Amino acid sequence: MYAIIYKSDGFPICRQIAGVSPDPVVTWNSEDAAKAVISAKGGGGDFQPVQLTDEAMNKLAKAMGCPVESMTFDPYPG
């Protein structure tokens, strides 16, 4: 699985759902699918796909200011 993050601060693209905190991280099944969304939105300069490894998830949690255990995920186009 892949997430899309802001290059500037590593914060992932999330979906806002009322009553859910932190916001679920949006995921894609492949790097190509994530890159296609970035390209379609013209965000190549601002965003990048990241494979969800243990190390990447720790970085996402740090960027989001929450423990990794509290993170949830929402598959695109969820």
All heavy atoms as a GROMACS GRO file, in nm:
protein
  576
    1MET      N    1   0.084  -0.118   0.000
    1MET     CA    2   0.000   0.000   0.000
    1MET      C    3   0.088   0.124   0.000
    1MET      O    4   0.199   0.121   0.051
    1MET     CB    5  -0.088   0.003   0.126
    1MET     CG    6  -0.212  -0.081   0.116
    1MET     SD    7  -0.336  -0.040   0.243
    1MET     CE    8  -0.245  -0.046   0.392
    2TYR      N    9   0.032   0.229  -0.054
    2TYR     CA   10   0.102   0.356  -0.064
    2TYR      C   11   0.016   0.469  -0.011
    2TYR      O   12  -0.108   0.465  -0.022
    2TYR     CB   13   0.138   0.387  -0.210
    2TYR     CG   14   0.249   0.299  -0.262
    2TYR    CD1   15   0.223   0.169  -0.303
    2TYR    CD2   16   0.379   0.344  -0.266
    2TYR    CE1   17   0.324   0.086  -0.347
    2TYR    CE2   18   0.481   0.261  -0.310
    2TYR     CZ   19   0.453   0.133  -0.351
    2TYR     OH   20   0.554   0.052  -0.394
    3ALA      N   21   0.081   0.569   0.045
    3ALA     CA   22   0.015   0.693   0.084
    3ALA      C   23   0.078   0.804   0.002
    3ALA      O   24   0.186   0.788  -0.054
    3ALA     CB   25   0.035   0.720   0.233
    4ILE      N   26   0.012   0.917  -0.004
    4ILE     CA   27   0.067   1.035  -0.070
    4ILE      C   28   0.095   1.137   0.040
    4ILE      O   29   0.007   1.165   0.123
    4ILE     CB   30  -0.030   1.093  -0.174
    4ILE    CG1   31  -0.048   0.994  -0.290
    4ILE    CG2   32   0.022   1.227  -0.226
    4ILE    CD1   33  -0.150   1.037  -0.393
    5ILE      N   34   0.219   1.188   0.041
    5ILE     CA   35   0.256   1.285   0.143
    5ILE      C   36   0.296   1.418   0.080
    5ILE      O   37   0.335   1.424  -0.037
    5ILE     CB   38   0.372   1.234   0.231
    5ILE    CG1   39   0.499   1.213   0.148
    5ILE    CG2   40   0.333   1.106   0.305
    5ILE    CD1   41   0.626   1.195   0.229
    6TYR      N   42   0.284   1.524   0.161
    6TYR     CA   43   0.338   1.654   0.122
    6TYR      C   44   0.490   1.646   0.134
    6TYR      O   45   0.542   1.601   0.237
    6TYR     CB   46   0.288   1.764   0.215
    6TYR     CG   47   0.144   1.799   0.198
    6TYR    CD1   48   0.045   1.735   0.272
    6TYR    CD2   49   0.104   1.898   0.108
    6TYR    CE1   50  -0.089   1.767   0.257
    6TYR    CE2   51  -0.029   1.932   0.093
    6TYR     CZ   52  -0.125   1.866   0.168
    6TYR     OH   53  -0.256   1.899   0.153
    7LYS      N   54   0.560   1.688   0.029
    7LYS     CA   55   0.706   1.686   0.033
    7LYS      C   56   0.760   1.779   0.141
    7LYS      O   57   0.863   1.751   0.200
    7LYS     CB   58   0.764   1.727  -0.103
    7LYS     CG   59   0.745   1.624  -0.211
    7LYS     CD   60   0.805   1.672  -0.343
    7LYS     CE   61   0.790   1.568  -0.452
    7LYS     NZ   62   0.845   1.616  -0.580
    8SER      N   63   0.690   1.888   0.168
    8SER     CA   64   0.740   1.989   0.261
    8SER      C   65   0.749   1.940   0.404
    8SER      O   66   0.844   1.972   0.476
    8SER     CB   67   0.654   2.115   0.255
    8SER     OG   68   0.520   2.083   0.293
    9ASP      N   69   0.650   1.862   0.450
    9ASP     CA   70   0.649   1.824   0.591
    9ASP      C   71   0.619   1.676   0.616
    9ASP      O   72   0.616   1.632   0.731
    9ASP     CB   73   0.550   1.908   0.669
    9ASP     CG   74   0.406   1.895   0.620
    9ASP    OD1   75   0.378   1.810   0.533
    9ASP    OD2   76   0.321   1.972   0.668
   10GLY      N   77   0.596   1.598   0.511
   10GLY     CA   78   0.571   1.456   0.528
   10GLY      C   79   0.431   1.420   0.574
   10GLY      O   80   0.401   1.305   0.602
   11PHE      N   81   0.342   1.521   0.582
   11PHE     CA   82   0.205   1.494   0.627
   11PHE      C   83   0.129   1.423   0.515
   11PHE      O   84   0.136   1.462   0.400
   11PHE     CB   85   0.134   1.626   0.662
   11PHE     CG   86   0.015   1.606   0.752
   11PHE    CD1   87   0.029   1.613   0.889
   11PHE    CD2   88  -0.110   1.580   0.700
   11PHE    CE1   89  -0.079   1.595   0.973
   11PHE    CE2   90  -0.220   1.560   0.782
   11PHE     CZ   91  -0.204   1.568   0.920
   12PRO      N   92   0.058   1.316   0.549
   12PRO     CA   93  -0.012   1.239   0.446
   12PRO      C   94  -0.147   1.300   0.407
   12PRO      O   95  -0.206   1.376   0.483
   12PRO     CB   96  -0.035   1.103   0.514
   12PRO     CG   97  -0.049   1.139   0.658
   12PRO     CD   98   0.047   1.253   0.680
   13ILE      N   99  -0.194   1.263   0.289
   13ILE     CA  100  -0.329   1.298   0.246
   13ILE      C  101  -0.425   1.216   0.331
   13ILE      O  102  -0.412   1.094   0.341
   13ILE     CB  103  -0.350   1.267   0.096
   13ILE    CG1  104  -0.251   1.345   0.010
   13ILE    CG2  105  -0.493   1.293   0.054
   13ILE    CD1  106  -0.261   1.495   0.019
   14CYS      N  107  -0.520   1.284   0.394
   14CYS     CA  108  -0.615   1.217   0.483
   14CYS      C  109  -0.757   1.248   0.439
   14CYS      O  110  -0.782   1.344   0.366
   14CYS     CB  111  -0.596   1.265   0.627
   14CYS     SG  112  -0.438   1.219   0.699
   15ARG      N  113  -0.847   1.168   0.488
   15ARG     CA  114  -0.990   1.188   0.463
   15ARG      C  115  -1.052   1.232   0.595
   15ARG      O  116  -1.031   1.168   0.698
   15ARG     CB  117  -1.053   1.059   0.415
   15ARG     CG  118  -1.200   1.072   0.386
   15ARG     CD  119  -1.251   0.945   0.322
   15ARG     NE  120  -1.394   0.959   0.301
   15ARG     CZ  121  -1.481   0.861   0.316
   15ARG    NH1  122  -1.438   0.741   0.348
   15ARG    NH2  123  -1.608   0.881   0.296
   16GLN      N  124  -1.128   1.340   0.590
   16GLN     CA  125  -1.194   1.387   0.712
   16GLN      C  126  -1.327   1.316   0.730
   16GLN      O  127  -1.411   1.318   0.642
   16GLN     CB  128  -1.215   1.538   0.705
   16GLN     CG  129  -1.085   1.615   0.706
   16GLN     CD  130  -1.106   1.765   0.702
   16GLN    OE1  131  -1.211   1.814   0.666
   16GLN    NE2  132  -1.003   1.838   0.740
   17ILE      N  133  -1.341   1.250   0.844
   17ILE     CA  134  -1.464   1.179   0.879
   17ILE      C  135  -1.506   1.228   1.017
   17ILE      O  136  -1.426   1.222   1.112
   17ILE     CB  137  -1.442   1.026   0.881
   17ILE    CG1  138  -1.399   0.977   0.742
   17ILE    CG2  139  -1.568   0.954   0.927
   17ILE    CD1  140  -1.365   0.830   0.734
   18ALA      N  141  -1.627   1.276   1.027
   18ALA     CA  142  -1.677   1.328   1.154
   18ALA      C  143  -1.664   1.224   1.264
   18ALA      O  144  -1.698   1.107   1.246
   18ALA     CB  145  -1.823   1.371   1.139
   19GLY      N  146  -1.610   1.267   1.379
   19GLY     CA  147  -1.598   1.179   1.494
   19GLY      C  148  -1.479   1.086   1.492
   19GLY      O  149  -1.460   1.008   1.585
   20VAL      N  150  -1.398   1.090   1.386
   20VAL     CA  151  -1.280   1.003   1.376
   20VAL      C  152  -1.155   1.088   1.389
   20VAL      O  153  -1.137   1.185   1.315
   20VAL     CB  154  -1.278   0.925   1.242
   20VAL    CG1  155  -1.151   0.841   1.231
   20VAL    CG2  156  -1.401   0.839   1.227
   21SER      N  157  -1.070   1.053   1.484
   21SER     CA  158  -0.946   1.126   1.505
   21SER      C  159  -0.836   1.028   1.542
   21SER      O  160  -0.859   0.940   1.626
   21SER     CB  161  -0.965   1.228   1.617
   21SER     OG  162  -0.847   1.302   1.636
   22PRO      N  163  -0.719   1.037   1.482
   22PRO     CA  164  -0.686   1.128   1.373
   22PRO      C  165  -0.755   1.088   1.243
   22PRO      O  166  -0.806   0.977   1.232
   22PRO     CB  167  -0.534   1.114   1.362
   22PRO     CG  168  -0.505   0.976   1.410
   22PRO     CD  169  -0.608   0.949   1.518
   23ASP      N  170  -0.757   1.181   1.149
   23ASP     CA  171  -0.819   1.153   1.020
   23ASP      C  172  -0.753   1.031   0.955
   23ASP      O  173  -0.630   1.016   0.961
   23ASP     CB  174  -0.804   1.272   0.925
   23ASP     CG  175  -0.884   1.394   0.971
   23ASP    OD1  176  -0.984   1.377   1.042
   23ASP    OD2  177  -0.845   1.506   0.934
   24PRO      N  178  -0.831   0.943   0.893
   24PRO     CA  179  -0.773   0.826   0.826
   24PRO      C  180  -0.682   0.866   0.708
   24PRO      O  181  -0.716   0.956   0.631
   24PRO     CB  182  -0.895   0.748   0.774
   24PRO     CG  183  -1.009   0.797   0.856
   24PRO     CD  184  -0.977   0.939   0.891
   25VAL      N  185  -0.570   0.798   0.698
   25VAL     CA  186  -0.476   0.819   0.588
   25VAL      C  187  -0.531   0.749   0.465
   25VAL      O  188  -0.568   0.631   0.470
   25VAL     CB  189  -0.336   0.764   0.624
   25VAL    CG1  190  -0.241   0.775   0.506
   25VAL    CG2  191  -0.280   0.834   0.747
   26VAL      N  192  -0.538   0.820   0.354
   26VAL     CA  193  -0.585   0.762   0.228
   26VAL      C  194  -0.473   0.677   0.169
   26VAL      O  195  -0.357   0.719   0.168
   26VAL     CB  196  -0.631   0.870   0.130
   26VAL    CG1  197  -0.679   0.809  -0.001
   26VAL    CG2  198  -0.740   0.957   0.191
   27THR      N  199  -0.507   0.557   0.122
   27THR     CA  200  -0.407   0.466   0.065
   27THR      C  201  -0.442   0.427  -0.078
   27THR      O  202  -0.558   0.431  -0.118
   27THR     CB  203  -0.394   0.338   0.150
   27THR    OG1  204  -0.520   0.269   0.152
   27THR    CG2  205  -0.350   0.369   0.291
   28TRP      N  206  -0.339   0.390  -0.152
   28TRP     CA  207  -0.352   0.339  -0.287
   28TRP      C  208  -0.286   0.203  -0.293
   28TRP      O  209  -0.190   0.177  -0.221
   28TRP     CB  210  -0.285   0.436  -0.386
   28TRP     CG  211  -0.365   0.560  -0.408
   28TRP    CD1  212  -0.448   0.585  -0.513
   28TRP    CD2  213  -0.372   0.676  -0.325
   28TRP    NE1  214  -0.507   0.709  -0.499
   28TRP    CE2  215  -0.462   0.767  -0.383
   28TRP    CE3  216  -0.312   0.712  -0.205
   28TRP    CZ2  217  -0.492   0.890  -0.328
   28TRP    CZ3  218  -0.343   0.835  -0.149
   28TRP    CH2  219  -0.431   0.922  -0.211
   29ASN      N  220  -0.334   0.116  -0.382
   29ASN     CA  221  -0.282  -0.021  -0.391
   29ASN      C  222  -0.144  -0.029  -0.456
   29ASN      O  223  -0.072  -0.127  -0.435
   29ASN     CB  224  -0.378  -0.110  -0.469
   29ASN     CG  225  -0.502  -0.142  -0.388
   29ASN    OD1  226  -0.496  -0.151  -0.267
   29ASN    ND2  227  -0.614  -0.157  -0.456
   30SER      N  228  -0.108   0.071  -0.537
   30SER     CA  229   0.020   0.066  -0.605
   30SER      C  230   0.080   0.206  -0.615
   30SER      O  231   0.010   0.306  -0.606
   30SER     CB  232   0.005   0.008  -0.746
   30SER     OG  233  -0.064   0.100  -0.829
   31GLU      N  234   0.210   0.208  -0.635
   31GLU     CA  235   0.280   0.336  -0.653
   31GLU      C  236   0.230   0.405  -0.779
   31GLU      O  237   0.211   0.527  -0.781
   31GLU     CB  238   0.431   0.312  -0.660
   31GLU     CG  239   0.511   0.441  -0.669
   31GLU     CD  240   0.661   0.416  -0.667
   31GLU    OE1  241   0.705   0.303  -0.697
   31GLU    OE2  242   0.733   0.510  -0.636
   32ASP      N  243   0.206   0.327  -0.886
   32ASP     CA  244   0.156   0.386  -1.011
   32ASP      C  245   0.021   0.453  -0.992
   32ASP      O  246  -0.004   0.560  -1.048
   32ASP     CB  247   0.148   0.281  -1.121
   32ASP     CG  248   0.284   0.239  -1.173
   32ASP    OD1  249   0.383   0.314  -1.153
   32ASP    OD2  250   0.293   0.130  -1.233
   33ALA      N  251  -0.067   0.391  -0.913
   33ALA     CA  252  -0.199   0.450  -0.888
   33ALA      C  253  -0.185   0.581  -0.811
   33ALA      O  254  -0.253   0.680  -0.842
   33ALA     CB  255  -0.288   0.353  -0.812
   34ALA      N  256  -0.098   0.584  -0.712
   34ALA     CA  257  -0.075   0.707  -0.636
   34ALA      C  258  -0.014   0.815  -0.724
   34ALA      O  259  -0.056   0.932  -0.720
   34ALA     CB  260   0.015   0.679  -0.516
   35LYS      N  261   0.082   0.778  -0.807
   35LYS     CA  262   0.144   0.874  -0.898
   35LYS      C  263   0.043   0.929  -0.998
   35LYS      O  264   0.048   1.046  -1.035
   35LYS     CB  265   0.261   0.810  -0.974
   35LYS     CG  266   0.384   0.791  -0.890
   35LYS     CD  267   0.496   0.727  -0.973
   35LYS     CE  268   0.623   0.715  -0.895
   35LYS     NZ  269   0.732   0.654  -0.974
   36ALA      N  270  -0.050   0.845  -1.042
   36ALA     CA  271  -0.152   0.890  -1.137
   36ALA      C  272  -0.241   0.998  -1.074
   36ALA      O  273  -0.277   1.096  -1.140
   36ALA     CB  274  -0.237   0.772  -1.183
   37VAL      N  275  -0.275   0.982  -0.947
   37VAL     CA  276  -0.356   1.083  -0.878
   37VAL      C  277  -0.277   1.213  -0.864
   37VAL      O  278  -0.330   1.321  -0.890
   37VAL     CB  279  -0.403   1.031  -0.740
   37VAL    CG1  280  -0.466   1.142  -0.658
   37VAL    CG2  281  -0.501   0.917  -0.757
   38ILE      N  282  -0.151   1.201  -0.826
   38ILE     CA  283  -0.067   1.321  -0.813
   38ILE      C  284  -0.059   1.394  -0.947
   38ILE      O  285  -0.076   1.515  -0.955
   38ILE     CB  286   0.075   1.284  -0.764
   38ILE    CG1  287   0.068   1.230  -0.620
   38ILE    CG2  288   0.169   1.403  -0.772
   38ILE    CD1  289   0.198   1.166  -0.572
   39SER      N  290  -0.034   1.320  -1.054
   39SER     CA  291  -0.023   1.377  -1.188
   39SER      C  292  -0.153   1.442  -1.233
   39SER      O  293  -0.153   1.553  -1.288
   39SER     CB  294   0.020   1.269  -1.287
   39SER     OG  295   0.029   1.321  -1.416
   40ALA      N  296  -0.264   1.374  -1.209
   40ALA     CA  297  -0.395   1.425  -1.250
   40ALA      C  298  -0.429   1.556  -1.180
   40ALA      O  299  -0.499   1.640  -1.236
   40ALA     CB  300  -0.504   1.321  -1.222
   41LYS      N  301  -0.378   1.574  -1.058
   41LYS     CA  302  -0.406   1.695  -0.981
   41LYS      C  303  -0.298   1.802  -1.001
   41LYS      O  304  -0.306   1.909  -0.943
   41LYS     CB  305  -0.416   1.663  -0.831
   41LYS     CG  306  -0.519   1.558  -0.796
   41LYS     CD  307  -0.658   1.610  -0.810
   41LYS     CE  308  -0.758   1.505  -0.764
   41LYS     NZ  309  -0.894   1.540  -0.788
   42GLY      N  310  -0.196   1.771  -1.083
   42GLY     CA  311  -0.090   1.867  -1.107
   42GLY      C  312  -0.003   1.892  -0.985
   42GLY      O  313   0.052   2.000  -0.969
   43GLY      N  314   0.010   1.791  -0.899
   43GLY     CA  315   0.082   1.810  -0.774
   43GLY      C  316   0.220   1.751  -0.766
   43GLY      O  317   0.272   1.730  -0.657
   44GLY      N  318   0.282   1.723  -0.880
   44GLY     CA  319   0.414   1.660  -0.879
   44GLY      C  320   0.519   1.736  -0.802
   44GLY      O  321   0.611   1.675  -0.747
   45GLY      N  322   0.508   1.866  -0.794
   45GLY     CA  323   0.607   1.945  -0.720
   45GLY      C  324   0.584   1.944  -0.571
   45GLY      O  325   0.676   1.971  -0.493
   46ASP      N  326   0.462   1.913  -0.529
   46ASP     CA  327   0.428   1.924  -0.387
   46ASP      C  328   0.409   1.790  -0.316
   46ASP      O  329   0.416   1.784  -0.193
   46ASP     CB  330   0.299   2.003  -0.370
   46ASP     CG  331   0.312   2.146  -0.421
   46ASP    OD1  332   0.417   2.207  -0.398
   46ASP    OD2  333   0.217   2.195  -0.485
   47PHE      N  334   0.381   1.684  -0.391
   47PHE     CA  335   0.345   1.555  -0.331
   47PHE      C  336   0.433   1.442  -0.382
   47PHE      O  337   0.487   1.450  -0.492
   47PHE     CB  338   0.199   1.520  -0.363
   47PHE     CG  339   0.101   1.622  -0.312
   47PHE    CD1  340   0.054   1.722  -0.396
   47PHE    CD2  341   0.057   1.618  -0.181
   47PHE    CE1  342  -0.037   1.816  -0.350
   47PHE    CE2  343  -0.033   1.712  -0.134
   47PHE     CZ  344  -0.081   1.811  -0.218
   48GLN      N  345   0.440   1.334  -0.304
   48GLN     CA  346   0.511   1.214  -0.348
   48GLN      C  347   0.446   1.091  -0.285
   48GLN      O  348   0.394   1.099  -0.173
   48GLN     CB  349   0.659   1.220  -0.312
   48GLN     CG  350   0.688   1.206  -0.164
   48GLN     CD  351   0.836   1.219  -0.135
   48GLN    OE1  352   0.903   1.303  -0.192
   48GLN    NE2  353   0.887   1.135  -0.047
   49PRO      N  354   0.447   0.978  -0.356
   49PRO     CA  355   0.396   0.854  -0.298
   49PRO      C  356   0.500   0.792  -0.206
   49PRO      O  357   0.620   0.805  -0.229
   49PRO     CB  358   0.370   0.765  -0.420
   49PRO     CG  359   0.465   0.816  -0.522
   49PRO     CD  360   0.485   0.961  -0.496
   50VAL      N  361   0.452   0.725  -0.101
   50VAL     CA  362   0.541   0.659  -0.007
   50VAL      C  363   0.484   0.521   0.024
   50VAL      O  364   0.366   0.509   0.058
   50VAL     CB  365   0.553   0.740   0.124
   50VAL    CG1  366   0.631   0.663   0.229
   50VAL    CG2  367   0.616   0.874   0.099
   51GLN      N  368   0.567   0.418   0.011
   51GLN     CA  369   0.523   0.284   0.046
   51GLN      C  370   0.509   0.275   0.198
   51GLN      O  371   0.593   0.326   0.272
   51GLN     CB  372   0.622   0.179  -0.004
   51GLN     CG  373   0.572   0.038   0.017
   51GLN     CD  374   0.661  -0.065  -0.050
   51GLN    OE1  375   0.775  -0.038  -0.086
   51GLN    NE2  376   0.610  -0.184  -0.066
   52LEU      N  377   0.402   0.210   0.244
   52LEU     CA  378   0.374   0.203   0.387
   52LEU      C  379   0.452   0.090   0.454
   52LEU      O  380   0.400  -0.017   0.481
   52LEU     CB  381   0.224   0.189   0.411
   52LEU     CG  382   0.143   0.311   0.372
   52LEU    CD1  383  -0.005   0.287   0.395
   52LEU    CD2  384   0.190   0.434   0.446
   53THR      N  385   0.578   0.118   0.482
   53THR     CA  386   0.663   0.028   0.558
   53THR      C  387   0.653   0.068   0.706
   53THR      O  388   0.594   0.172   0.738
   53THR     CB  389   0.809   0.040   0.513
   53THR    OG1  390   0.852   0.175   0.540
   53THR    CG2  391   0.825   0.008   0.366
   54ASP      N  392   0.711  -0.010   0.794
   54ASP     CA  393   0.712   0.026   0.936
   54ASP      C  394   0.777   0.162   0.958
   54ASP      O  395   0.726   0.246   1.033
   54ASP     CB  396   0.784  -0.080   1.020
   54ASP     CG  397   0.705  -0.208   1.035
   54ASP    OD1  398   0.582  -0.207   1.009
   54ASP    OD2  399   0.765  -0.310   1.072
   55GLU      N  400   0.890   0.185   0.892
   55GLU     CA  401   0.962   0.312   0.906
   55GLU      C  402   0.877   0.428   0.855
   55GLU      O  403   0.867   0.533   0.919
   55GLU     CB  404   1.095   0.307   0.830
   55GLU     CG  405   1.175   0.435   0.840
   55GLU     CD  406   1.305   0.431   0.761
   55GLU    OE1  407   1.345   0.322   0.715
   55GLU    OE2  408   1.365   0.538   0.745
   56ALA      N  409   0.813   0.410   0.739
   56ALA     CA  410   0.729   0.516   0.683
   56ALA      C  411   0.610   0.546   0.773
   56ALA      O  412   0.572   0.662   0.791
   56ALA     CB  413   0.682   0.477   0.543
   57MET      N  414   0.551   0.442   0.831
   57MET     CA  415   0.436   0.464   0.919
   57MET      C  416   0.477   0.541   1.044
   57MET      O  417   0.402   0.626   1.092
   57MET     CB  418   0.369   0.331   0.953
   57MET     CG  419   0.295   0.277   0.831
   57MET     SD  420   0.200   0.128   0.854
   57MET     CE  421   0.110   0.154   1.000
   58ASN      N  422   0.596   0.516   1.096
   58ASN     CA  423   0.645   0.592   1.210
   58ASN      C  424   0.662   0.739   1.174
   58ASN      O  425   0.628   0.828   1.252
   58ASN     CB  426   0.777   0.534   1.262
   58ASN     CG  427   0.758   0.402   1.333
   58ASN    OD1  428   0.654   0.376   1.393
   58ASN    ND2  429   0.860   0.318   1.328
   59LYS      N  430   0.713   0.766   1.053
   59LYS     CA  431   0.729   0.904   1.007
   59LYS      C  432   0.593   0.972   0.987
   59LYS      O  433   0.577   1.090   1.019
   59LYS     CB  434   0.811   0.908   0.878
   59LYS     CG  435   0.957   0.875   0.898
   59LYS     CD  436   1.033   0.879   0.768
   59LYS     CE  437   1.178   0.843   0.787
   59LYS     NZ  438   1.252   0.845   0.660
   60LEU      N  439   0.496   0.898   0.932
   60LEU     CA  440   0.362   0.955   0.914
   60LEU      C  441   0.301   0.991   1.049
   60LEU      O  442   0.243   1.098   1.065
   60LEU     CB  443   0.270   0.856   0.841
   60LEU     CG  444   0.300   0.824   0.696
   60LEU    CD1  445   0.201   0.720   0.644
   60LEU    CD2  446   0.297   0.948   0.610
   61ALA      N  447   0.314   0.901   1.145
   61ALA     CA  448   0.258   0.926   1.278
   61ALA      C  449   0.323   1.048   1.342
   61ALA      O  450   0.254   1.132   1.401
   61ALA     CB  451   0.277   0.803   1.368
   62LYS      N  452   0.453   1.062   1.325
   62LYS     CA  453   0.523   1.178   1.380
   62LYS      C  454   0.472   1.306   1.314
   62LYS      O  455   0.445   1.405   1.381
   62LYS     CB  456   0.674   1.164   1.359
   62LYS     CG  457   0.754   1.276   1.421
   62LYS     CD  458   0.903   1.254   1.407
   62LYS     CE  459   0.979   1.370   1.469
   62LYS     NZ  460   1.123   1.354   1.455
   63ALA      N  461   0.457   1.304   1.180
   63ALA     CA  462   0.407   1.422   1.108
   63ALA      C  463   0.265   1.457   1.152
   63ALA      O  464   0.228   1.574   1.160
   63ALA     CB  465   0.411   1.398   0.958
   64MET      N  466   0.185   1.354   1.183
   64MET     CA  467   0.046   1.375   1.223
   64MET      C  468   0.033   1.408   1.372
   64MET      O  469  -0.073   1.450   1.417
   64MET     CB  470  -0.038   1.251   1.191
   64MET     CG  471  -0.051   1.224   1.043
   64MET     SD  472  -0.136   1.068   1.009
   64MET     CE  473  -0.304   1.109   1.057
   65GLY      N  474   0.141   1.385   1.448
   65GLY     CA  475   0.138   1.414   1.591
   65GLY      C  476   0.056   1.314   1.671
   65GLY      O  477  -0.011   1.351   1.767
   66CYS      N  478   0.062   1.187   1.630
   66CYS     CA  479  -0.016   1.085   1.700
   66CYS      C  480   0.065   0.956   1.707
   66CYS      O  481   0.159   0.937   1.631
   66CYS     CB  482  -0.148   1.059   1.627
   66CYS     SG  483  -0.130   0.981   1.466
   67PRO      N  484   0.028   0.865   1.800
   67PRO     CA  485   0.096   0.736   1.802
   67PRO      C  486   0.057   0.654   1.680
   67PRO      O  487  -0.055   0.663   1.631
   67PRO     CB  488   0.044   0.669   1.930
   67PRO     CG  489  -0.052   0.761   1.993
   67PRO     CD  490  -0.069   0.881   1.906
   68VAL      N  491   0.151   0.575   1.630
   68VAL     CA  492   0.125   0.495   1.511
   68VAL      C  493   0.006   0.401   1.533
   68VAL      O  494  -0.070   0.374   1.439
   68VAL     CB  495   0.253   0.420   1.466
   68VAL    CG1  496   0.284   0.303   1.557
   68VAL    CG2  497   0.242   0.374   1.322
   69GLU      N  498  -0.014   0.357   1.656
   69GLU     CA  499  -0.123   0.264   1.686
   69GLU      C  500  -0.261   0.327   1.667
   69GLU      O  501  -0.360   0.256   1.651
   69GLU     CB  502  -0.112   0.212   1.831
   69GLU     CG  503   0.011   0.130   1.857
   69GLU     CD  504   0.135   0.215   1.887
   69GLU    OE1  505   0.123   0.338   1.912
   69GLU    OE2  506   0.245   0.158   1.884
   70SER      N  507  -0.269   0.459   1.670
   70SER     CA  508  -0.399   0.525   1.656
   70SER      C  509  -0.433   0.560   1.512
   70SER      O  510  -0.544   0.605   1.482
   70SER     CB  511  -0.406   0.652   1.743
   70SER     OG  512  -0.317   0.750   1.695
   71MET      N  513  -0.338   0.537   1.420
   71MET     CA  514  -0.363   0.567   1.279
   71MET      C  515  -0.459   0.466   1.218
   71MET      O  516  -0.457   0.348   1.250
   71MET     CB  517  -0.232   0.564   1.199
   71MET     CG  518  -0.138   0.677   1.235
   71MET     SD  519   0.026   0.662   1.156
   71MET     CE  520  -0.014   0.638   0.987
   72THR      N  521  -0.547   0.517   1.131
   72THR     CA  522  -0.635   0.431   1.053
   72THR      C  523  -0.615   0.464   0.906
   72THR      O  524  -0.556   0.566   0.872
   72THR     CB  525  -0.783   0.450   1.092
   72THR    OG1  526  -0.820   0.587   1.073
   72THR    CG2  527  -0.809   0.408   1.237
   73PHE      N  528  -0.665   0.378   0.820
   73PHE     CA  529  -0.642   0.393   0.676
   73PHE      C  530  -0.773   0.380   0.601
   73PHE      O  531  -0.865   0.308   0.643
   73PHE     CB  532  -0.542   0.287   0.629
   73PHE     CG  533  -0.410   0.302   0.700
   73PHE    CD1  534  -0.385   0.233   0.818
   73PHE    CD2  535  -0.314   0.388   0.653
   73PHE    CE1  536  -0.266   0.249   0.887
   73PHE    CE2  537  -0.195   0.404   0.721
   73PHE     CZ  538  -0.170   0.335   0.837
   74ASP      N  539  -0.781   0.450   0.488
   74ASP     CA  540  -0.900   0.451   0.405
   74ASP      C  541  -0.858   0.434   0.260
   74ASP      O  542  -0.795   0.524   0.204
   74ASP     CB  543  -0.974   0.584   0.426
   74ASP     CG  544  -1.110   0.587   0.356
   74ASP    OD1  545  -1.173   0.482   0.346
   74ASP    OD2  546  -1.151   0.696   0.314
   75PRO      N  547  -0.887   0.319   0.198
   75PRO     CA  548  -0.845   0.298   0.059
   75PRO      C  549  -0.913   0.394  -0.038
   75PRO      O  550  -1.031   0.422  -0.025
   75PRO     CB  551  -0.886   0.154   0.028
   75PRO     CG  552  -0.938   0.095   0.153
   75PRO     CD  553  -0.957   0.205   0.253
   76TYR      N  554  -0.834   0.445  -0.133
   76TYR     CA  555  -0.888   0.531  -0.239
   76TYR      C  556  -0.953   0.443  -0.342
   76TYR      O  557  -0.900   0.338  -0.377
   76TYR     CB  558  -0.773   0.610  -0.302
   76TYR     CG  559  -0.817   0.706  -0.410
   76TYR    CD1  560  -0.863   0.831  -0.377
   76TYR    CD2  561  -0.811   0.670  -0.543
   76TYR    CE1  562  -0.903   0.921  -0.476
   76TYR    CE2  563  -0.851   0.757  -0.642
   76TYR     CZ  564  -0.896   0.882  -0.609
   76TYR     OH  565  -0.936   0.970  -0.706
   77PRO      N  566  -1.067   0.475  -0.394
   77PRO     CA  567  -1.148   0.594  -0.372
   77PRO      C  568  -1.254   0.576  -0.264
   77PRO      O  569  -1.366   0.623  -0.282
   77PRO     CB  570  -1.210   0.618  -0.508
   77PRO     CG  571  -1.230   0.484  -0.565
   77PRO     CD  572  -1.116   0.401  -0.509
   78GLY      N  573  -1.222   0.514  -0.156
   78GLY     CA  574  -1.303   0.492  -0.039
   78GLY      C  575  -1.428   0.557  -0.020
   78GLY      O  576  -1.518   0.605  -0.033
   0.00000   0.00000   0.00000
